[in-house]
Amino acid sequence: MPSRRPWMRSLVISASLVCSTVFAQQSSVIGAVYPIKEKDALAALKNRAEQVDWQAYMANRKDGWKSNLQRELPIARKNLVRFHRPFYTVEQAVIDQKGAVIYPVGFRYNPLNHVRLPYRIVAISTLQVEWVRAKLRKTDRVLISHGDVFKARELLPEHIVFTLDERTRSRLDIQRVPTIVVQKGNLLEVSEYKYVEGHEG
């Protein structure tokens, strides 16, 4: 568990450094000493970084997000509200300090019985950014189903923008875009909004 007293952690680190220095000053060399022939690790990393084509890397990263993470969804053609009860399945046993199993692997529960989602989740494609801009609240989290996530971040600089991957889509039961998800008790209210291309207002 992280220390709740940062100053104490800093004091311990400082004391360790001082002790190491004193020990080094009082110790003597025993046996033969040989020069180090291995390359400096930091210099090797720097050299490797200078050889990377970062523009190509970023382009591949964009393509990778599109093909591997994003899930292209159909456009919502009518207003629709439904409710979804999310469940989470424990993938690794949760144990207490004594080693006793509290929640075994495979245990299913509704996390909304224990936590409060403090923001709305808005799922759109990049083509719907202008449509959603006026409807966004400051605390909203935006998920991009398909399109250029980096461009969406530029267009929505005041909001947190992520890629909508399949796992998240499934857990939130997002089926079409645009969709706004908000917690209502221990349920998720999933609202689809009719979207017509060319009518972003």
GROMACS elastic network, one bead per residue, 0.5 to 0.9 nm:
[ bonds ]
;  ai    aj funct       b0    kb
    1     4     6  0.88090   500
    2     5     6  0.87485   500
    3     6     6  0.65019   500
    3     8     6  0.80587   500
    3     9     6  0.70235   500
    4     8     6  0.87142   500
    4     9     6  0.89782   500
    5     8     6  0.53847   500
    5     9     6  0.66976   500
    5    10     6  0.89318   500
    6     9     6  0.51301   500
    6    10     6  0.62327   500
    6    11     6  0.85913   500
    7    10     6  0.50646   500
    7    11     6  0.61184   500
    7    12     6  0.87108   500
    8    12     6  0.62509   500
    8    13     6  0.86783   500
    9    12     6  0.51615   500
    9    13     6  0.62788   500
    9    14     6  0.86205   500
   10    13     6  0.51302   500
   10    14     6  0.60768   500
   10    15     6  0.85398   500
   11    14     6  0.51063   500
   11    15     6  0.60840   500
   11    16     6  0.85786   500
   12    15     6  0.51047   500
   12    16     6  0.61801   500
   12    17     6  0.87198   500
   13    16     6  0.50997   500
   13    17     6  0.63260   500
   13    18     6  0.87331   500
   14    17     6  0.51578   500
   14    18     6  0.62535   500
   14    19     6  0.86739   500
   15    18     6  0.50782   500
   15    19     6  0.61338   500
   15    20     6  0.85591   500
   16    19     6  0.51444   500
   16    20     6  0.61372   500
   16    21     6  0.86466   500
   17    20     6  0.50886   500
   17    21     6  0.62358   500
   17    22     6  0.87207   500
   18    21     6  0.51341   500
   18    22     6  0.62468   500
   18    23     6  0.85969   500
   19    22     6  0.51433   500
   19    23     6  0.60662   500
   19    24     6  0.85358   500
   20    23     6  0.51339   500
   20    24     6  0.61381   500
   20    25     6  0.87006   500
   21    24     6  0.51112   500
   21    25     6  0.62980   500
   21    26     6  0.87956   500
   22    25     6  0.51511   500
   22    26     6  0.63166   500
   22    27     6  0.86597   500
   23    26     6  0.52119   500
   23    27     6  0.60141   500
   24    27     6  0.53238   500
   24    28     6  0.81140   500
   25    28     6  0.81275   500
   29    32     6  0.82190   500
   29    33     6  0.81325   500
   30    33     6  0.84570   500
   34    37     6  0.89307   500
   36    39     6  0.83000   500
   38    41     6  0.84724   500
   39    42     6  0.86881   500
   39    43     6  0.73878   500
   39    44     6  0.67985   500
   40    43     6  0.53011   500
   40    44     6  0.62469   500
   40    45     6  0.88115   500
   41    44     6  0.50712   500
   41    45     6  0.62583   500
   41    46     6  0.86322   500
   42    45     6  0.51657   500
   42    46     6  0.61659   500
   42    47     6  0.85864   500
   43    46     6  0.50554   500
   43    47     6  0.60913   500
   43    48     6  0.85765   500
   44    47     6  0.50970   500
   44    48     6  0.61762   500
   44    49     6  0.86508   500
   45    48     6  0.50450   500
   45    49     6  0.61261   500
   45    50     6  0.86552   500
   46    49     6  0.51178   500
   46    50     6  0.62851   500
   46    51     6  0.88870   500
   47    50     6  0.52513   500
   47    51     6  0.66664   500
   48    51     6  0.53100   500
   48    52     6  0.68076   500
   49    52     6  0.53951   500
   49    53     6  0.87533   500
   49    54     6  0.88916   500
   50    53     6  0.81626   500
   51    54     6  0.89018   500
   52    55     6  0.88113   500
   52    56     6  0.86589   500
   52    57     6  0.79015   500
   53    56     6  0.55006   500
   53    57     6  0.62422   500
   53    58     6  0.88677   500
   54    58     6  0.61144   500
   54    59     6  0.85132   500
   55    58     6  0.52660   500
   55    59     6  0.62343   500
   55    60     6  0.86656   500
   56    59     6  0.50526   500
   56    60     6  0.61651   500
   56    61     6  0.85035   500
   57    60     6  0.51556   500
   57    61     6  0.61054   500
   57    62     6  0.87504   500
   58    62     6  0.62662   500
   58    63     6  0.86634   500
   59    62     6  0.51970   500
   59    63     6  0.63642   500
   59    64     6  0.85600   500
   60    64     6  0.58934   500
   60    65     6  0.85537   500
   61    65     6  0.62331   500
   61    66     6  0.86918   500
   62    65     6  0.52466   500
   62    66     6  0.63890   500
   62    67     6  0.88146   500
   62   148     6  0.74758   500
   62   149     6  0.81421   500
   62   150     6  0.81561   500
   63    66     6  0.51288   500
   63    67     6  0.61943   500
   63    68     6  0.83280   500
   64    67     6  0.53008   500
   64    68     6  0.56073   500
   64    69     6  0.74357   500
   65    68     6  0.54611   500
   65    69     6  0.50773   500
   65    70     6  0.62908   500
   65   148     6  0.89653   500
   65   149     6  0.86310   500
   65   163     6  0.77463   500
   66    69     6  0.60434   500
   66    70     6  0.52162   500
   66    71     6  0.81614   500
   66   146     6  0.68004   500
   66   147     6  0.70657   500
   66   148     6  0.77630   500
   66   149     6  0.87932   500
   66   163     6  0.87899   500
   67    70     6  0.64438   500
   67    71     6  0.84509   500
   68    71     6  0.84601   500
   68   165     6  0.85320   500
   69   163     6  0.72284   500
   69   164     6  0.72927   500
   69   166     6  0.69935   500
   70   144     6  0.77193   500
   70   145     6  0.56814   500
   70   146     6  0.56837   500
   70   147     6  0.83477   500
   70   163     6  0.63240   500
   70   164     6  0.57411   500
   70   165     6  0.51041   500
   70   166     6  0.70567   500
   71   144     6  0.89019   500
   71   145     6  0.55172   500
   71   146     6  0.63660   500
   71   163     6  0.89358   500
   71   164     6  0.67546   500
   71   165     6  0.60984   500
   71   166     6  0.60455   500
   71   169     6  0.81262   500
   72   125     6  0.81807   500
   72   145     6  0.54729   500
   72   146     6  0.51714   500
   72   147     6  0.85895   500
   72   176     6  0.89863   500
   73   124     6  0.89925   500
   73   125     6  0.83143   500
   73   145     6  0.64916   500
   73   146     6  0.76464   500
   73   174     6  0.87014   500
   73   175     6  0.66049   500
   73   176     6  0.53777   500
   73   177     6  0.65152   500
   74    77     6  0.89216   500
   74   175     6  0.74776   500
   74   176     6  0.51226   500
   74   177     6  0.65324   500
   75   125     6  0.88638   500
   75   176     6  0.54963   500
   75   177     6  0.51687   500
   75   178     6  0.70367   500
   75   194     6  0.79602   500
   75   195     6  0.67855   500
   75   196     6  0.84695   500
   76    79     6  0.74379   500
   76    80     6  0.86054   500
   76   175     6  0.86379   500
   76   176     6  0.53149   500
   76   177     6  0.55313   500
   76   178     6  0.64495   500
   76   179     6  0.81156   500
   76   192     6  0.62778   500
   76   193     6  0.60697   500
   76   194     6  0.51245   500
   76   195     6  0.58790   500
   76   196     6  0.85452   500
   77   176     6  0.89304   500
   77   192     6  0.86586   500
   77   193     6  0.74660   500
   77   195     6  0.59250   500
   77   196     6  0.73420   500
   78   192     6  0.73401   500
   78   193     6  0.62018   500
   78   195     6  0.74646   500
   79   191     6  0.73720   500
   79   192     6  0.54529   500
   79   194     6  0.50296   500
   79   195     6  0.87634   500
   80   190     6  0.82086   500
   80   191     6  0.57708   500
   80   192     6  0.50422   500
   80   193     6  0.67040   500
   80   194     6  0.81978   500
   81   189     6  0.69917   500
   81   190     6  0.57462   500
   81   192     6  0.62890   500
   81   193     6  0.87783   500
   82   188     6  0.84051   500
   82   189     6  0.60450   500
   82   190     6  0.53754   500
   82   191     6  0.65719   500
   82   192     6  0.86102   500
   83   184     6  0.87783   500
   83   187     6  0.63762   500
   83   188     6  0.55556   500
   83   190     6  0.58574   500
   83   191     6  0.86148   500
   84   172     6  0.74741   500
   84   173     6  0.68797   500
   84   187     6  0.57012   500
   84   188     6  0.50350   500
   84   189     6  0.65175   500
   84   190     6  0.70598   500
   85   110     6  0.72708   500
   85   112     6  0.85290   500
   85   172     6  0.87506   500
   85   186     6  0.70688   500
   85   188     6  0.62640   500
   86   109     6  0.83354   500
   86   110     6  0.58056   500
   86   111     6  0.74117   500
   86   112     6  0.77012   500
   86   171     6  0.61081   500
   86   172     6  0.69158   500
   86   173     6  0.83022   500
   86   186     6  0.84994   500
   86   187     6  0.71578   500
   86   188     6  0.74501   500
   87   108     6  0.62300   500
   87   109     6  0.53556   500
   87   111     6  0.68477   500
   87   112     6  0.87556   500
   87   171     6  0.75064   500
   88   107     6  0.81438   500
   88   108     6  0.54734   500
   88   109     6  0.55408   500
   88   110     6  0.62242   500
   88   111     6  0.68755   500
   88   171     6  0.82068   500
   89   105     6  0.76421   500
   89   106     6  0.54885   500
   89   107     6  0.55190   500
   89   109     6  0.67368   500
   90    93     6  0.67482   500
   90    94     6  0.80848   500
   90   103     6  0.73619   500
   90   104     6  0.70242   500
   90   105     6  0.51880   500
   90   106     6  0.52154   500
   90   107     6  0.53173   500
   90   108     6  0.64245   500
   90   109     6  0.83519   500
   91   104     6  0.84232   500
   91   105     6  0.53275   500
   91   106     6  0.63252   500
   91   107     6  0.82674   500
   92   103     6  0.86457   500
   92   104     6  0.73355   500
   92   105     6  0.53682   500
   92   106     6  0.82301   500
   93   101     6  0.66623   500
   93   102     6  0.75647   500
   93   103     6  0.57702   500
   93   106     6  0.83914   500
   93   107     6  0.87556   500
   94   100     6  0.85555   500
   94   101     6  0.59300   500
   94   102     6  0.55269   500
   94   103     6  0.50733   500
   94   104     6  0.65003   500
   94   105     6  0.80081   500
   95    98     6  0.77344   500
   95    99     6  0.54688   500
   95   100     6  0.53391   500
   95   102     6  0.52187   500
   95   103     6  0.70474   500
   95   104     6  0.83978   500
   96    99     6  0.53421   500
   96   100     6  0.55329   500
   96   101     6  0.65669   500
   96   102     6  0.65557   500
   97   100     6  0.74842   500
   98   101     6  0.89748   500
   99   102     6  0.89897   500
  101   104     6  0.62322   500
  103   106     6  0.84445   500
  103   107     6  0.62896   500
  104   107     6  0.57234   500
  105   108     6  0.88878   500
  109   112     6  0.88526   500
  109   113     6  0.83541   500
  110   113     6  0.58072   500
  110   114     6  0.78827   500
  110   186     6  0.75056   500
  110   187     6  0.88794   500
  111   114     6  0.54967   500
  111   115     6  0.62096   500
  111   116     6  0.87916   500
  111   186     6  0.80317   500
  112   115     6  0.51450   500
  112   116     6  0.63967   500
  112   117     6  0.78189   500
  112   183     6  0.80390   500
  112   185     6  0.73370   500
  112   187     6  0.69632   500
  112   188     6  0.86081   500
  113   116     6  0.82795   500
  113   185     6  0.79296   500
  113   186     6  0.54735   500
  113   187     6  0.88915   500
  114   186     6  0.86013   500
  115   186     6  0.89294   500
  116   119     6  0.89848   500
  116   183     6  0.75891   500
  116   185     6  0.85083   500
  116   186     6  0.87876   500
  117   120     6  0.76791   500
  117   182     6  0.76957   500
  117   183     6  0.62168   500
  118   139     6  0.81030   500
  118   182     6  0.89051   500
  118   183     6  0.84136   500
  119   137     6  0.88831   500
  119   139     6  0.56262   500
  119   140     6  0.54642   500
  119   141     6  0.69719   500
  119   182     6  0.72152   500
  119   183     6  0.84156   500
  120   137     6  0.82955   500
  120   139     6  0.72378   500
  120   141     6  0.63090   500
  120   142     6  0.85702   500
  120   180     6  0.67592   500
  120   181     6  0.57065   500
  120   183     6  0.77252   500
  121   140     6  0.59060   500
  121   142     6  0.60055   500
  121   143     6  0.72202   500
  121   179     6  0.81861   500
  121   180     6  0.56829   500
  121   182     6  0.66108   500
  122   132     6  0.86463   500
  122   136     6  0.82405   500
  122   140     6  0.68174   500
  122   141     6  0.60706   500
  122   143     6  0.59906   500
  122   144     6  0.85294   500
  122   177     6  0.88614   500
  122   178     6  0.73087   500
  122   179     6  0.58485   500
  122   181     6  0.63708   500
  122   182     6  0.89693   500
  123   141     6  0.85390   500
  123   142     6  0.58902   500
  123   144     6  0.59087   500
  123   145     6  0.66301   500
  123   164     6  0.74678   500
  123   174     6  0.77123   500
  123   176     6  0.83357   500
  123   177     6  0.60185   500
  123   178     6  0.55921   500
  123   179     6  0.51487   500
  123   180     6  0.63130   500
  123   181     6  0.81818   500
  124   127     6  0.78812   500
  124   128     6  0.60034   500
  124   129     6  0.72416   500
  124   132     6  0.80363   500
  124   142     6  0.74475   500
  124   143     6  0.63499   500
  124   144     6  0.52593   500
  124   145     6  0.59216   500
  124   146     6  0.79383   500
  124   164     6  0.89445   500
  124   176     6  0.84177   500
  124   177     6  0.50343   500
  124   179     6  0.67568   500
  124   180     6  0.88556   500
  125   128     6  0.54999   500
  125   129     6  0.71853   500
  125   143     6  0.82038   500
  125   144     6  0.52408   500
  125   145     6  0.52102   500
  125   146     6  0.52208   500
  125   147     6  0.61564   500
  125   148     6  0.87651   500
  125   152     6  0.89982   500
  125   177     6  0.67612   500
  125   178     6  0.73598   500
  126   129     6  0.54828   500
  126   130     6  0.86959   500
  126   144     6  0.65940   500
  126   145     6  0.79659   500
  126   146     6  0.66937   500
  126   147     6  0.52197   500
  126   148     6  0.65506   500
  126   149     6  0.74087   500
  126   151     6  0.80126   500
  126   152     6  0.61677   500
  127   130     6  0.75713   500
  127   131     6  0.83934   500
  127   146     6  0.89627   500
  127   147     6  0.77196   500
  127   197     6  0.84672   500
  128   131     6  0.51353   500
  128   132     6  0.62536   500
  128   133     6  0.85963   500
  128   177     6  0.84875   500
  128   178     6  0.73668   500
  128   195     6  0.83254   500
  128   197     6  0.85202   500
  128   200     6  0.73143   500
  129   132     6  0.53075   500
  129   133     6  0.59821   500
  129   152     6  0.70830   500
  129   155     6  0.75855   500
  129   156     6  0.79668   500
  129   200     6  0.86939   500
  130   133     6  0.52451   500
  130   134     6  0.77001   500
  130   155     6  0.86507   500
  130   200     6  0.62073   500
  130   201     6  0.79003   500
  131   134     6  0.70296   500
  131   135     6  0.77828   500
  131   195     6  0.84782   500
  131   199     6  0.78909   500
  131   201     6  0.57755   500
  132   135     6  0.51778   500
  132   136     6  0.62158   500
  132   178     6  0.81536   500
  132   200     6  0.80216   500
  132   201     6  0.86581   500
  133   136     6  0.55741   500
  133   137     6  0.89413   500
  133   155     6  0.89378   500
  133   156     6  0.75761   500
  134   137     6  0.84865   500
  134   201     6  0.84694   500
  136   139     6  0.82712   500
  136   140     6  0.64289   500
  136   142     6  0.89327   500
  136   159     6  0.87102   500
  137   140     6  0.53865   500
  137   141     6  0.89606   500
  137   159     6  0.86967   500
  138   141     6  0.87113   500
  138   158     6  0.72276   500
  138   159     6  0.67198   500
  139   159     6  0.73980   500
  139   160     6  0.84752   500
  140   159     6  0.68691   500
  140   160     6  0.75003   500
  141   159     6  0.66530   500
  141   160     6  0.53851   500
  141   161     6  0.62594   500
  141   162     6  0.78227   500
  142   159     6  0.71635   500
  142   160     6  0.61712   500
  142   162     6  0.62520   500
  142   163     6  0.83841   500
  142   164     6  0.87570   500
  143   149     6  0.87445   500
  143   160     6  0.86218   500
  143   161     6  0.58291   500
  143   163     6  0.53281   500
  143   164     6  0.50143   500
  143   165     6  0.87227   500
  144   147     6  0.70216   500
  144   148     6  0.81580   500
  144   149     6  0.64012   500
  144   152     6  0.79844   500
  144   161     6  0.72732   500
  144   162     6  0.62363   500
  144   164     6  0.52819   500
  144   165     6  0.87531   500
  145   149     6  0.89839   500
  145   163     6  0.64801   500
  145   165     6  0.74869   500
  145   169     6  0.87817   500
  145   177     6  0.77361   500
  146   149     6  0.78778   500
  146   163     6  0.78816   500
  146   164     6  0.78411   500
  147   151     6  0.85232   500
  147   152     6  0.83617   500
  148   151     6  0.53733   500
  148   152     6  0.64166   500
  148   153     6  0.88756   500
  149   152     6  0.50004   500
  149   153     6  0.62794   500
  149   154     6  0.87844   500
  149   161     6  0.73487   500
  149   162     6  0.69969   500
  149   163     6  0.65609   500
  150   153     6  0.51292   500
  150   154     6  0.64885   500
  150   155     6  0.88753   500
  150   161     6  0.86370   500
  151   154     6  0.50772   500
  151   155     6  0.63525   500
  151   156     6  0.86591   500
  152   155     6  0.50530   500
  152   156     6  0.60307   500
  152   157     6  0.83540   500
  152   161     6  0.72982   500
  153   156     6  0.50556   500
  153   157     6  0.56040   500
  153   158     6  0.85380   500
  153   159     6  0.76221   500
  153   160     6  0.75973   500
  153   161     6  0.59278   500
  153   162     6  0.85318   500
  154   157     6  0.54375   500
  155   158     6  0.88701   500
  156   159     6  0.56829   500
  156   160     6  0.80574   500
  156   161     6  0.78207   500
  157   160     6  0.77774   500
  157   161     6  0.87287   500
  162   165     6  0.89736   500
  164   167     6  0.83337   500
  164   168     6  0.64595   500
  164   169     6  0.63975   500
  165   168     6  0.55752   500
  165   169     6  0.61725   500
  165   170     6  0.87155   500
  166   170     6  0.60476   500
  166   171     6  0.86056   500
  167   170     6  0.52562   500
  167   171     6  0.63013   500
  167   172     6  0.87224   500
  168   171     6  0.51589   500
  168   172     6  0.61440   500
  168   173     6  0.82624   500
  168   174     6  0.84919   500
  169   172     6  0.53666   500
  169   173     6  0.57436   500
  169   174     6  0.52014   500
  169   175     6  0.75990   500
  170   174     6  0.66668   500
  170   175     6  0.84867   500
  171   174     6  0.80505   500
  172   181     6  0.75889   500
  172   188     6  0.75534   500
  172   190     6  0.80429   500
  173   188     6  0.89820   500
  173   190     6  0.76908   500
  174   177     6  0.78349   500
  174   179     6  0.69493   500
  174   180     6  0.87594   500
  174   181     6  0.82898   500
  174   190     6  0.73723   500
  174   192     6  0.87071   500
  175   179     6  0.81721   500
  175   192     6  0.85635   500
  176   179     6  0.65164   500
  176   192     6  0.68529   500
  176   193     6  0.88319   500
  177   180     6  0.86686   500
  177   192     6  0.67845   500
  177   193     6  0.74615   500
  177   194     6  0.86474   500
  177   195     6  0.81051   500
  178   191     6  0.84966   500
  178   192     6  0.59850   500
  178   193     6  0.57475   500
  178   194     6  0.76357   500
  178   195     6  0.71874   500
  179   190     6  0.67942   500
  179   191     6  0.54433   500
  179   193     6  0.61931   500
  180   189     6  0.81327   500
  180   190     6  0.60240   500
  180   191     6  0.52457   500
  180   192     6  0.66101   500
  180   193     6  0.81539   500
  181   188     6  0.64323   500
  181   189     6  0.56498   500
  181   191     6  0.63270   500
  181   192     6  0.88420   500
  182   187     6  0.86151   500
  182   188     6  0.56743   500
  182   189     6  0.52956   500
  182   190     6  0.67908   500
  182   191     6  0.84741   500
  183   186     6  0.70807   500
  183   187     6  0.59392   500
  183   189     6  0.59981   500
  183   190     6  0.87876   500
  184   187     6  0.52462   500
  184   188     6  0.57340   500
  184   189     6  0.62225   500
  185   188     6  0.78283   500
  195   199     6  0.76095   500
  195   200     6  0.77875   500
  196   199     6  0.56186   500
  196   200     6  0.74305   500
  197   200     6  0.70061   500
  198   201     6  0.87763   500
